[in-house]
């Protein structure tokens, strides 16, 4: 029997996107004095928002890199037990290759996150508030404690719009509609039938210490009982040596800064629309919807293929296998279809849904940078998305989706195309995108890059007991 989820021991972002708190600051910190940092962490603990907390005006959460865990005193072998991806880092050469972080997106070009070139990143303090003044007061209060704790602010990353929050990301499309829901949460009670099969996912897919979709528990790091003399950590289930579970109620966090070329996106699509006999570029919105798989409102092409319909903005109860197997509504290579193929990649719709359930991500992205007033005229400002995803297994979930579904040219019957937004920059020349049709298909060619990786890191969002343990050691 699956144990009840310990929501009070899990940090809040696992369950909620904090849509009511659209103002956020992500502050990278470096530890220079271990003892002082532990005191700071101990003082911070009462303020950490858990998944059991009610909706609040402000929220505070904390994640750590592998280097941050070592900086707080964890033994190297223990840090390595969190898994190869976490220990090596997103910028490791072979990981960068499988993620598509080459060429213009190579870690050597990142503004932050390249361990050999940029400053060490240890802790990520995440602050959320309903409005700008509240966030400013929250940030200033926390900044006052950094000096006493000998914490160096390496980089601040302000984000001013949760995705979604009634608005849209910079290309102008509502994002984050297709989110998994954790079984056992209050949110899961709203889902029934086939919709539930593709949406309500076992807690072990996102949180360590619980059964996943395979009926197994993800590997979890642990420490000897002697290293936890006060019994702060829970016992490691089934371990005869009595080791303590360091990973329970924690989640691996993916953070990537993705710069968006908004003007380039709309200029290219307007030119393609004009080339097809639409001199005013009216069809550019339809072409953009074909690339993404949803209309600007969020309405899915699989349900509303001809026109945008704001009434369908949050619609997520659909599949592709029966309704749109050939991609006549939503192209097979569209971004949402690659990121979550639903029931379309497998021997049967049921098998495909099962496969998709094994690779879901809990996304918590935020937009950064100012909105572009005229989407076809670049103003020189940087803007984009802070892509954030939570999962229990970096390799099987995030890295699998990136490598096998987004960057793989052989996907769903395609052989020479990659994801139109997040595809690899492999130097092979401009990309292309096929739009199936009942008569003559359309092919967009010479497609430039619209999204560039500016930084990235793997972190761990610890359970509350683990934070207490790190503060006490």
N, C-alpha and C positions, 0 to 999 in steps of 0.2 A: 504494500500500500504506500502510495506517495505521501510523504509527510507534508503537512500544511506549510505554506510558504511563510517565512518569518519576515513579514514586511517591515517590522520595526528595526530589523537588523540590516536592511537593504537600503542603499542610498536612493533618494527620490527619483533621479532621472531614469532609473530602470522602469519605473511605472508611469511616469508623467513627463510630458514635454514642457511643462510650465507655460502653457500658452497664455495664461493670465498674467505672466510676467515677461513681456516681450523685450525688455531691456536687459542686456547681459554684458558682463565683462569676464573674459578668460585671462587669467594672470599667471604667466609662467614664473616660477620661483626656483632659485638655486640655493641649496643648503651649504652654508660655510661653517657652521658650528652645530654639531650633532646634538649636543645636550640642550642648547638653546632652542633648536628646532623642535625637539621633543616636548619641551615646555609649551611652546607655541601650539603644537598639535593638541596637547592635552587641554589647553584653554579653548581651542576651536571646537572640540568634540561636541559640547552641548548645543552648538549652533548648527551642526550638520543636519540637513533636512533628510528625513527618512521617507520611505515609501508609505509608511503608516501615517505620516503627518497630514493634517488637513491643509486645504489651500491657504497659503499665507501671502502677506504683502511682499516679503522677500524670502529668498532661498539661498543657501550656501552649501556647496559640495566640493569634494576634494578627490583628485585622482593622482596617481604616481606613475612615473616611468620606472624601468628597471634600474636606471642609474639613481633615481630617487630612493628606491628601496634600499639600495646599497648605502646611500648617503645617510639613511636613518639607522644603519647598523645591521641589516640582514646579511647573513653569510652569502657569499657568491654562489655556492651550490644550491642554497635555498632559492635565491633569485632565479637561477637557471631552471629550477623545477617548475616555474610558471609557464614553461614552454619555449620552444626555440624561437618562434616568431616574436614573442614579447621580449625575450632576452637579447636577441640579435638586433631588433629594431627594424622599423619600416624602411630605413635607408640602407640596410645591408644590400650589397650589390645584387645578389641573386633574388632577394625579395623585391627590389626595385624593378628588376627585369620582369618578374611574373605579374607585378602590379601595373606594368606599363609606364613606370616612372623612368623614362629614358628621353634622350633628346632635350627638348625645351623643358620637360618635366623632370629631368634627372635631379636627384638629391643634391648634386654639386651646385645646382643653380637655385636651390631653395633659399628663401629668406631666413628660414629657421628649421631646425630639426635634423640637419646633417651633422652627425656626431663628431666627425673629424674636422669640420670647418666652422660651425657655429657654436655658440656657448652651450654648455651643458644644461639640460632641462631636467629638473627633478620633480617638482610639484606643480600641479595645475589647480589653482584656486578658481572656482566658478561661482560667480555672484549673479543673482537674478532679481529683478525688481519690476514693479508694474509701471513705473514711470522714471524719467531721467533724474529728477531731484532725489528720489528714493535710492536709485542706484548710486548716484554721486555720494550721498551720505554714507551708504553701506561701504563703498570702496574706500573712502577717506578714513573711515573708522578702522578698516582692516589694514590699510597702509601704515597707520600709526604703529602697528605692532611688528612690522617687518624688521625695522632696524634693531629693536631689542632682541629679536630672535635671530639676528645675523642672517636674514633671508634677503637675497639679492633679487630684485625684479629684473628678469631677463627680457621679458617682452609682455606687453599688454595687447590683448586682441578684443576690442569692443565689438559687440554685435547688437544690432538694434531691432531685429525682427525675427521672432520665432517662426519657423516654417512648419505648418501654416498658422496664420493668425488672422484669417479673414483677408489677408493680402496675398502676395505672390513673391517668388524669387525674382532676381533681376531680369531674366528673360521675359518675365511677365506671366508666368504660369504658376498656378497653385501647386505646391509640392507637399510631399509627406502624407498624401491621402491614403495610400496603401500601407498601413502599419499592422504588424502582427499584434495580437493581444495575448497576454500571459494567462494560461489556464489557471483557475483558482483565484483570479483577481475579480473585483467587482465589475470590471469592464466586460468580462467574458460572458456574463449573463445575457447580454444583448444580442448574442449571435446564435443563429439556429441553422440547421440543415447543412446544405453544401457550402454556404457562406462560412459557417463555423469551421468546416473541414479545412478550408484554406486560410483561415485567419487566427483561430485560437490555437496557440502553440504551447507545448510543454514548457514549464518554467526552466528546466535544465538547458534549454537552448540559449538562455540569456543570463542565467545565474548559476554559479557553481554550488554544488551540494544537493542538486535535485535531478530527477530523472529527465532525460532529454527525449527527443522524438524516436530515438533508437531503443528506449527503455533502459538506457545506461546513464551513469553519472560521469560527467567530464572529469578528466584527471585534475586533481587539485593539489596545490603545494601544501607542504606540512612541515612542522618542526618537532624535534623531540620534546617529550613532556618536560624534560629537565630545563628546557629553554623557556618554559612557561610555568614557573613555579607557583604563580598566583591563580592559575587556572582560568585565565582570561579567555582563551580560545576554546571552542568546542572540541571534544574528542573526535578523532578521525574515525568514521564509521568502519567497522570491520577490521580495524588494524590491531593485531595482537600485541604490537609493541607499545600501544597507547599513545601514538603520536597525536599531535594537535593539528587541527584543520585550519590552515592559514588562509585558504581561499574561499571558504564557505560564505555565501551571501554576497560574494563579489562578482564583478563582471568586467570583461576586457572591453576597453574603449578604443575606438579608432577615431583619430582626429586628423583631418586633412583640410588645408586651406586651398580652395579651388577658385582661382581668379576667372571671372567671366568676361568675355569680349562681347558685350551686349550689342554695340554698334555693328561689329563685324558680323554677328549672327543675323541681324535684321537686314543689313545691307546685302548679304549673300542671298538670303531668301527672297528679298524684293527683286534682285537681279534675275533669279531663277524664275520667279513668277512672270516678270516682264518678258523673259526669253520664250515663255510658253504662251505669249499673247495676252498678258495681263499688264499693260504698261503702267498702271497705277499701283501695282504691287498688292492689290487687295487679296490675292491668293496667297500672299506670304504667310498669313496667319494659318491657313490650312496646311501649308507645307511645314510650318513649325510644329503644328499639332501632329502631323504625320511622323516627324522626327521624334517627338516626345511620347506620343501615344495618348495624350489628353489635350483638351482644349484649354485656353487660358483660365477658364473658370474652375477647371478640375474635372469637368465632364469627360468620361472616357470615350474614345472613338469606338470602342467595341460595343458601346450602348447607343451612342449618338454619333454616327459616322459623318453626317452631312453638315450639321450646324452645332454651334456651341449652345449649351442649355444649362444655365446657372442652377436650375432646379436639380441637376444631376451632379453638382459640384463635389459632393462627398461620396458619390456612388463607388462602391468597391465590390459589389456582389455580382461578379461576372467572370467568365472564363473565355478561353480562346479555342479550345479543342473542337467544340461543336458549332459555336456561333461564328467563328472567324478563323478557321484552320489555315486558309490560304493567305490571310493577312490583307484581305480586300478592305476591311474597315481599319484595323490597326496593323500597320506593316510588321512583319515578323522581326525586323531589325530595330523597331522603335525602342526607345530607351526604357520605358516601363515594362515592355515585354521581355527585354533581356534581363533587367534587374530582378524581375519576378515573373518567370514564365507561366506561373499558375499551373494549369492543367495541360499545357501544350508540348512539353518535352518529356516523352516517355512512351512506352508501349501502349498505354491506355491513359485516359483522362485521370483515372484513379491513381495509377502508378505515378503519373506526372505530378499530381497534387502532393503525393507522399514525398516525392523527390524534392519538390520546392519547399516543403515544410522543414527539410533538413538543412536548409541554407538561408533561412530568414534572418534579417537584421532589424534591430530596433533603432530607428533613426531619430536623432535629436538635433537636426541641423538648424543653423541660424544664418541669416544674411548679414553681410558686413559691407560697409561702404555706402556712399550716397546713391540715391536713385538717379538714373539718367533721365533728364527731362525730355529729351527727344531721343527715342531709342535708336535712331539711325545716324545720330551725330555724336561722336565720341568727345568727351570733355576732358580726357586725360586723367581722370580720377580712377583709382583702383577700387574694384567692387567684386563681390563674389559670394561664395557660400563657405561657411565653416561646416564642412561635412562631419557629422558625429554619428557613430554607430556603436551599439552595444551588442555583444555576443559572448557566448561561453567558450567558443573555440575559434580562434583567429584564422587558422588554416582552413577548417571545414566550412566556415561561414563567410567572413569578409573576403579572404584571399581567393576562395573558390569562386565567388560571384564575380570578382574582378577578372580573374584569369580565364575562367571557363565560359562565362556568359557574356561579359562586357567586351573583353578584348579578343575573344576567339573568333577568327573569321569564318570558322565552320560552326554555324549555329542555326538550328531549326531549318535546315535545307539551304542556308546561305553558305557561300564558299570564299568570298573575297571581300567581305565587309565586316566592319567592327562597329561598336556602339557609336552613334553619331555625336554624342556629347563627351563621353569619357574614354574614347578609344586611344590606343597606344600611338605614340609619336615615334615610329620606327624608321623614319627616313625613307620610306617606300614611296613617298609622294602624296599628293592630295587624295583624300578619301572619297568614297562614293556611298550612295544610299538608294536602295530600290523601293519604289512605291508600287506594289502590285495593283493590277486593274483587270477587269473582266475582259477587256479587249487588248490594248497595248499598254504594257507597264511603263512607268516613268522612272528614269534614273537620274538622280542628282549627282553631278560629277564635279571634280575640282573643289571639294568641300574643305575649307581651311579648318584649323583648330579653333574651337570656341571656348574651351576650358583648359586652363593651365594650372598644374599643381605648384603651389608656392611654398608649401611646407607640410610636414606630417609627422606623426608619432603614434606609437602604440602605448597605451596606458592601462593601468588597472584601477578600477573603481572599487575600493575595498568595502567589505562589510563593516559594520560598526565595531564589532569585536576585534577585527583585525586592526582598525585604526587605534583602538585602545591599546592593543598589544604593541604596536609600533611606537606609541607615545610613551609606554611604560618601560620599554626595554632599556 
